[in-house]
Every structure is written in structure tokens, then in C-alpha cells.
């Protein structure tokens, strides 16, 4: 057993590589054991939310010079940001019309208030007495007058949908309720909303480490002989195995997984088709290079991972050298790209620098990296899109900030002589950007998952 455990440790290190900084704890022997019960998740979620509000918002409101932030939502049409401020047991999110108000007060403190028909957890003080003022909008106007803010920020944004949550109806009702004096002080909360959504605190970083370890473990299991029988299993079989596995762990996924195949045939890679038309169902056979795009949702946070597996041909004991080399070159592209992350640089600047350097070194890169956190495709700095390699207007012009997370998503094309075609190694690994640079939450794929040509397991779904 000790020899087996030692061999497993070597394989894990070979697959994910050494972790980049001491901040990265070694992965657990059983990543699934870190998952909490639903009740424990709710308790921890609310604890983290409280810390985020008290630790992040004072600094962010000072940085953006906003002294009052108003979030307004109607039930079933909720602002994306307000969802990140409500307690864990508010599964339906807004109730009737829910209005949250956050004020910047003295001594680097904030006030959190709810002008709502129901109590909003323990974090927001109830600030509306219907017996005194039956009209909710007038109650909000009176509250604003008492605090006399310099800026009244609401969630309006042309760039980020995440920060554009106030509806036309609610904006009109707000403006109708305000005296002209305060109507002139209404501004966009975009910089504050994006800062709130993109910034992670230490407790979230720890959570993301364990989440990515779980995502990696699920992928490793899905790309194994336990799930895949060459000649029998289809790509859709694997996709639905991922969905069933996620459900069995009481997790969610924020997008439907995809599994695709590159092999020695006449089919060429079509980027647009892969993103817009799907891959179609194929049967896995020996010699295939499999690819998965997979993400989980847990405790309000998200992961996003893409990795590859190779199906051994009879007599093979490891993937062919040309595929091992292809993955190595894609890892090198990752290194070039993440080395250019510097606080204050825009996504478009990092993209241009990285593409220039990679091409100068003989690579064929495409980079399309996005922020990650409270949303899968999150608010923050965008670093390329698959169809916008010259830069992304708007969110690509936004500067990088420390303590933010990203899905390092990219691919490198490489000519495979044995297949008489070019293939893409498409990688996506979740990482954190802080004072030490960019480091991966649970390492990254540095060796292909290997699936035997004949399975010793029964194949069941």
C-alpha cells in the first residue's frame, strides 16, 4: 500500500506540477472530503459575506469616492450584485422589492441598511417602518435626505452586465421619489460594483483552493478507465457522467460541460464552430486526444477548467512524444502570459505583450482569459477573447488589480506531422493574482490524463 501511495503522489505531481508559491497548500488526499454539509455551507457562506462587507467595502468606497450605494431588485428580476449580498438562506433572492443601501461613514466604517418589506438576515439593519411611512420609495428618499450623500451610486454599466442591474422601471421610480437636489447626485456604481465582485478575501482563496482540487479530481475520474471504455463510450456519455457526479456531490455547475475529440483524421479545428455549434457526439477510440471544459459552483464561487486526456493504443504505455511536447508548449504559453500580469496594466496591454512574445518564440497562441469568482465569466479585467485577439474594448481596457482570480484560458496550435494536421492544446486553469504574481489554486495540468485502450471496469451510467 505504501508503494501504491507513493506512486500516486508521483503521478499527481507529474500531472499538476509543483505549486507556484508557499501560499498554495498541497492538495488533499481526498478532495471530496473538504465538501461541507448544506447547513455548514450556509453558515460559512454568511461568515464570509460578513467579512467581505466589513473588510472590502470601506476601502472600495473610498477608492471609488462613492459614499452611498443603492441596490434595488424586484423578485424574479434580481440585480446580479444584490445576489452576492443576500444571506445563504435567501434562495429566492429578492422578496417583493428589496432595497439595500450601503453608506460610507466615519472612521473607515460603513453602514448597511435594508429598506425592504422583510428582514434581510443579520447583516443589514432594517431601515423602513411601514407603520410610519407606508410608501417604500418615499422611505428611501427620506433615508437619503437624512444622510445627505455626495454621490448616490446605482448599478448602471455599458461594459459589464454584472454591474448593470437596475431596471428602467426601478430607476424611474427612484428618480421620481428624489428631490431634484438628489437627482443630480445619482451616478453609476460601476467601479464599485466591479471592485466588489472581482476582489477575493483570504477565506475565499482557501475555498477556491479546495474547490479547484475537487474539480481536478472529478476530471481525473471522468478521464479514466472507470468511466471511459474505448469503442463503447461516447463524448455525451462522459458529459453526462460529469453532470451526475456534480449532482451526487451536492454541487452545481454554471454551464453544461463539453467533451471533444481531436484525432488523426481529416477534420480540422474550427474555433467558431467549437464555441457556437458544439462538438457533436463521438465514440471514443484508441489514439484519441480528449478535451473537457468543466466548471463547478460551490458556496457562491465558481471554477472553470479545461484539460486533455489521451487514449492509449494497444501496446502503448504512454502518450506519443509529439502530444507530450504539444502540452509542454501550451504550458510555456501559460508561463509567458502570466509573467506579464502587473497591477495597473490593462488586459489589452497584457494580451498584446504576451502574443508578441509567444509568437517570437515560435508558438501559435490564442489567449482568451477571463476573471473568475462570484460569476463564472466574472466582472473585472478581460484578457482577450477567442475572436478578439487585437484587444477587447471596455473590459479589456480595465486595469488589473491585486487579490483577483482568473481562469487562465488559452490555446496553442501545433503541427502534428504524424497526423498530417494542426491541433490545439486548449488549457484553462484557475489562478490567483497577488503581490507574489500569478499562482494556480491547485497546480495545473502538466501531463496528459491517460486512459487504457481496454478497460478493466464495467461501464455503467
KOLDO-989850 format. One line per 3 residues: number of its first residue (from 1); for each residue x, y, z of C-alpha. Coordinates in steps of 0.02 Angstrom, whole numbers. Layout:
NUM> X,Y,Z | ...
This chain:
1> 0,0,0 | 143,120,39 | 217,91,-133
4> 47,123,-212 | 25,284,-113 | 199,340,-162
7> 164,303,-346 | 0,401,-335 | 93,550,-262
10> 218,545,-406 | 78,538,-534 | -13,686,-453
13> 146,790,-456 | 178,743,-637 | 2,791,-686
16> -18,955,-594 | 162,1006,-563 | 241,1094,-417
19> 135,1232,-341 | 200,1404,-379 | 209,1483,-207
22> 206,1432,-24 | 30,1504,-17 | -26,1352,-114
25> -55,1210,8 | -31,1033,-54 | -190,954,-122
28> -288,844,-4 | -276,655,-23 | -467,658,-37
31> -526,825,-108 | -708,771,-90 | -687,764,99
34> -674,954,103 | -855,975,46 | -970,1030,186
37> -1149,986,225 | -1281,1107,161 | -1306,1178,336
40> -1119,1203,362 | -1104,1284,190 | -1239,1411,235
43> -1154,1454,399 | -984,1478,317 | -1059,1573,170
46> -1137,1701,288 | -974,1717,387 | -877,1752,228
49> -1009,1875,167 | -997,1971,331 | -808,1981,317
52> -817,2036,136 | -937,2178,179 | -839,2241,329
55> -665,2216,255 | -686,2261,72 | -821,2392,57
58> -743,2533,160 | -585,2529,54 | -679,2508,-110
61> -799,2652,-73 | -653,2765,-30 | -560,2712,-187
64> -709,2750,-297 | -764,2905,-198 | -940,2837,-177
67> -1021,2871,-9 | -1192,2790,-42 | -1228,2633,-143
70> -1409,2585,-177 | -1456,2414,-244 | -1637,2388,-296
73> -1715,2224,-353 | -1886,2151,-383 | -1922,1969,-350
76> -1877,1859,-502 | -1783,2001,-587 | -1636,2019,-470
79> -1483,2129,-490 | -1329,2016,-511 | -1239,2111,-373
82> -1380,2106,-246 | -1374,1916,-256 | -1197,1924,-186
85> -1253,2023,-33 | -1401,1919,24 | -1395,1780,156
88> -1370,1598,110 | -1549,1551,153 | -1624,1682,36
91> -1633,1557,-106 | -1765,1657,-197 | -1653,1810,-181
94> -1757,1969,-184 | -1927,1969,-100 | -2054,2090,-173
97> -1948,2248,-195 | -1787,2233,-95 | -1682,2390,-74
100> -1510,2382,6 | -1415,2541,49 | -1231,2546,96
103> -1158,2708,163 | -979,2760,193 | -967,2831,367
106> -830,2897,481 | -678,2801,545 | -667,2695,388
109> -832,2609,427 | -989,2577,329 | -1173,2568,368
112> -1281,2431,293 | -1468,2455,284 | -1620,2369,210
115> -1772,2466,153 | -1872,2309,123 | -2034,2226,175
118> -1938,2084,258 | -1788,2068,372 | -1631,2039,266
121> -1526,1925,375 | -1418,1995,515 | -1301,2099,408
124> -1422,2237,354 | -1512,2346,480 | -1696,2367,443
127> -1724,2549,398 | -1906,2554,348 | -2053,2559,466
130> -2210,2537,361 | -2318,2598,505 | -2232,2768,497
133> -2206,2780,308 | -2312,2660,204 | -2229,2711,40
136> -2065,2616,14 | -1996,2739,-113 | -2034,2888,-2
139> -1948,2796,141 | -1794,2779,31 | -1800,2963,-15
142> -1814,3012,168 | -1667,2899,211 | -1561,2981,77
145> -1606,3155,139 | -1553,3110,317 | -1383,3050,258
148> -1359,3186,126 | -1232,3089,18 | -1119,3173,-108
151> -1144,3031,-232 | -1290,2910,-246 | -1225,2761,-345
154> -1339,2638,-434 | -1292,2487,-539 | -1282,2553,-716
157> -1146,2498,-837 | -1123,2490,-1025 | -975,2371,-1009
160> -1016,2243,-875 | -1188,2161,-869 | -1146,2113,-689
163> -1146,2298,-641 | -1300,2348,-743 | -1433,2275,-630
166> -1555,2419,-600 | -1703,2406,-717 | -1778,2552,-812
169> -1934,2542,-704 | -1840,2545,-539 | -1727,2686,-598
172> -1879,2788,-646 | -1962,2757,-478 | -1803,2807,-387
175> -1786,2969,-486 | -1971,3010,-464 | -1953,2990,-275
178> -1799,3102,-260 | -1798,3291,-247 | -1702,3374,-390
181> -1559,3409,-270 | -1525,3223,-255 | -1571,3176,-432
184> -1415,3270,-487 | -1307,3162,-372 | -1357,2995,-447
187> -1205,2914,-530 | -1152,2744,-596 | -1088,2621,-466
190> -988,2529,-600 | -813,2546,-522 | -878,2500,-350
193> -984,2354,-412 | -841,2282,-516 | -718,2304,-372
196> -837,2215,-254 | -863,2071,-375 | -682,2044,-426
199> -591,2057,-258 | -564,1900,-155 | -526,1890,32
202> -415,1755,111 | -561,1645,161 | -619,1640,-20
205> -444,1600,-80 | -438,1449,37 | -609,1397,-25
208> -556,1411,-207 | -404,1302,-174 | -514,1161,-112
211> -643,1190,-249 | -515,1177,-389 | -444,1021,-308
214> -619,946,-315 | -640,999,-498 | -472,920,-542
217> -521,760,-452 | -685,750,-547 | -596,774,-714
220> -465,643,-669 | -604,520,-628 | -703,562,-784
223> -548,541,-892 | -509,367,-825 | -549,185,-863
226> -681,196,-728 | -788,299,-848 | -716,275,-1022
229> -719,111,-1119 | -640,142,-1291 | -753,87,-1431
232> -907,99,-1320 | -910,264,-1225 | -965,421,-1316
235> -921,601,-1280 | -1101,630,-1222 | -1085,483,-1103
238> -937,570,-1021 | -1026,738,-1018 | -1175,665,-926
241> -1061,569,-809 | -988,739,-758 | -1164,807,-729
244> -1213,656,-624 | -1051,667,-523 | -1079,850,-485
247> -1257,814,-429 | -1200,669,-319 | -1084,788,-225
250> -1224,915,-198 | -1134,1039,-309 | -1194,1142,-455
253> -1117,1181,-624 | -1136,1352,-704 | -1126,1284,-882
256> -1155,1118,-967 | -986,1027,-984 | -917,986,-1155
259> -804,844,-1211 | -723,846,-1383 | -601,738,-1480
262> -452,777,-1590 | -382,628,-1684 | -284,576,-1837
265> -417,613,-1967 | -456,744,-2098 | -557,854,-1981
268> -478,1023,-1942 | -505,1128,-1786 | -636,1263,-1807
271> -634,1388,-1664 | -800,1469,-1705 | -888,1302,-1727
274> -818,1236,-1563 | -892,1383,-1467 | -1055,1407,-1560
277> -1108,1241,-1635 | -1045,1117,-1506 | -944,962,-1544
280> -1072,828,-1581 | -1073,654,-1508 | -925,542,-1550
283> -870,371,-1491 | -702,369,-1403 | -571,256,-1485
286> -387,220,-1451 | -271,359,-1511 | -396,498,-1469
289> -346,660,-1386 | -493,708,-1274 | -532,882,-1209
292> -652,936,-1072 | -720,1105,-1022 | -794,1092,-848
295> -840,1204,-701 | -923,1186,-531 | -1015,1307,-416
298> -996,1296,-228 | -1027,1422,-89 | -1064,1559,-216
301> -896,1538,-306 | -856,1456,-472 | -718,1358,-558
304> -679,1339,-743 | -557,1206,-806 | -503,1132,-972
307> -389,982,-981 | -339,842,-1101 | -329,652,-1097
310> -252,526,-1215 | -325,354,-1253 | -183,229,-1270
313> -173,120,-1424 | -144,-67,-1395 | 38,-89,-1347
316> 65,93,-1297 | 118,131,-1118 | 116,321,-1131
319> 56,456,-1249 | 162,486,-1404 | 305,608,-1385
322> 227,733,-1506 | 75,753,-1391 | 184,767,-1235
325> 281,904,-1325 | 120,990,-1379 | 61,1003,-1198
328> 233,1067,-1144 | 223,1208,-1271 | 50,1257,-1207
331> 119,1259,-1030 | 256,1375,-1093 | 123,1491,-1165
334> 42,1495,-993 | 208,1547,-917 | 236,1686,-1044
337> 61,1751,-1017 | 54,1751,-827 | 228,1829,-813
340> 155,1987,-890 | 24,2014,-754 | 66,2179,-668
343> -56,2281,-562 | -113,2432,-662 | -83,2354,-833
346> -240,2334,-936 | -298,2169,-1005 | -266,2230,-1182
349> -86,2277,-1137 | -51,2107,-1060 | -132,2020,-1209
352> -28,2115,-1337 | 135,2087,-1243 | 102,1902,-1220
355> 52,1868,-1401 | 205,1960,-1466 | 323,1864,-1351
358> 243,1695,-1386 | 247,1717,-1575 | 429,1772,-1565
361> 466,1605,-1481 | 382,1506,-1618 | 216,1473,-1534
364> 44,1491,-1616 | -56,1566,-1473 | -236,1617,-1444
367> -275,1694,-1273 | -449,1721,-1202 | -435,1735,-1013
370> -573,1800,-900 | -599,1847,-717 | -671,1714,-603
373> -763,1718,-438 | -942,1757,-393 | -983,1726,-576
376> -900,1604,-696 | -868,1735,-829 | -846,1867,-696
379> -828,2055,-687 | -653,2127,-697 | -511,2129,-822
382> -538,2030,-983 | -379,1973,-1070 | -428,1932,-1247
385> -572,1837,-1324 | -555,1696,-1450 | -619,1812,-1587
388> -538,1973,-1521 | -351,1943,-1518 | -319,2127,-1554
391> -394,2178,-1387 | -565,2192,-1306 | -642,2366,-1296
394> -709,2411,-1124 | -670,2272,-1001 | -504,2241,-1090
397> -456,2421,-1052 | -488,2393,-867 | -328,2381,-762
400> -276,2229,-663 | -299,2238,-475 | -218,2129,-343
403> -313,1994,-249 | -414,1943,-401 | -443,1772,-480
406> -438,1719,-663 | -468,1571,-774 | -305,1565,-870
409> -386,1511,-1032 | -288,1495,-1194 | -231,1375,-1328
412> -79,1342,-1433 | -89,1269,-1607 | 46,1146,-1658
415> 77,1048,-1816 | 74,860,-1789 | 168,776,-1931
418> 106,603,-1883 | -73,662,-1903 | -36,775,-2053
421> -131,917,-1971 | -127,1053,-1841 | -206,1025,-1670
424> -245,1140,-1524 | -195,1110,-1344 | -334,1204,-1255
427> -298,1236,-1072 | -392,1327,-935 | -333,1330,-756
430> -392,1439,-612 | -266,1554,-533 | -243,1700,-413
433> -153,1865,-440 | -74,1947,-288 | 90,2030,-237
436> 185,1869,-275 | 120,1861,-454 | 4,1732,-529
439> -11,1560,-448 | -127,1415,-477 | -252,1364,-344
442> -214,1179,-365 | -73,1172,-489 | -106,1145,-673
445> -106,1004,-797 | 71,963,-849 | 43,784,-907
448> -99,710,-1007 | -227,602,-918 | -204,426,-986
451> -347,306,-1024 | -303,123,-1061 | -356,51,-1227
454> -457,-85,-1138 | -550,-53,-975 | -545,-174,-830
457> -700,-92,-756 | -881,-121,-801 | -954,27,-893
460> -1112,94,-816 | -1212,256,-817
